[in-house]
């Protein structure tokens, strides 16, 4: 593969691709080259993310490298954060001040009345009427966010968990779509998932193991309405383990989540890879790869969830998602063969975003670089 000015200029067998004189050669013999990965569910709510406007470049780069770049994530979707801080982080990355991923941000999530989840430390904006919901959507988008995030059902201290009225969900999606922006939904349970799907959201950012097996009609409606799904199967495992839940509870949640993924994929629904890192402190995506494989997804499906699916979902397919001439040189180099071992997707050796090495940062490993020759 040849890279010039941040774009892929040629891809093919070594016998057919001429290496220009003076080119820098990254020798990846014996390794696997893949298109740059997307993580379609992250948060920048940790203290360093909240202070992104002021922290030194070296400190921010270290956090971005540890959380995202070293795992191959060169594109991320922030599904809820402090918008001013996340927009400042994005500006610093896009200005070339620091190495980091591209960021799509939904800003501050919106909830129904008394709907702030019990694990969120600040009170989130509440939607009370369709008219007020439309106004808040306009305000958020005018502030620079790229999407809207809803809790269509929230895991609150009180029960029953509050479900966002359908008319308000519809008002949000209509307003956001009128501005060409997508809407994400955190569903929690079957009622929240139904409100999201019927209300016209674009992406459901979790499965809903709490709901148990979902009706076929709900699965079919998701696919018919082209609602993409971010499984985050490893999140539920992580949450239940730290809550010291019984193994039987963990097993039940795992099985239900896997079946929801399996059913969605079997019907032709779009799967987007995401981990909820930033909320979840374990940044290693290997467990998610294993759980998706266990849910019946083939390697090509998991790769699509990391590359082509999000590129299409978020309107970036003309620039990224594949290793093809003319596209951005977003590249992940891994050790091993993921067709034999899905965890090899986590053995990231080298990452490029638009032709620049973002992991590992300079100095470049001497084992990878050598002067080029015709």
Protein Blocks (a to p, Z undefined) as FASTA:
>chain_A
ZZeehiafbdcdfklmccdehiacddfehiacddddddfbdcffbfklmmmmmmcfklmm
mmmmmmmmmnopabdcdebdcfklmmmmmmmmmnopagcdddddebjadddehiacfkbc
bdcdddfbfklmmmmmmmmmmnopabdcddfbccdfbdcdddddfklmmmmmmmmmmnop
acdddekpmmlmmmmmmnopabdcbdcfknopadfklmmmmmmnopacdfklmmmmmmmm
mnopafklmmmmmmmmmmmmmmmmmnopacdddehiojamclbfklmmmmmmmnopafkl
mmmmmmmmmmmmnopmmmgopacehiacdddddedjfklomklmmmcfbdceehiafbdc
ddddfklgccddZZ
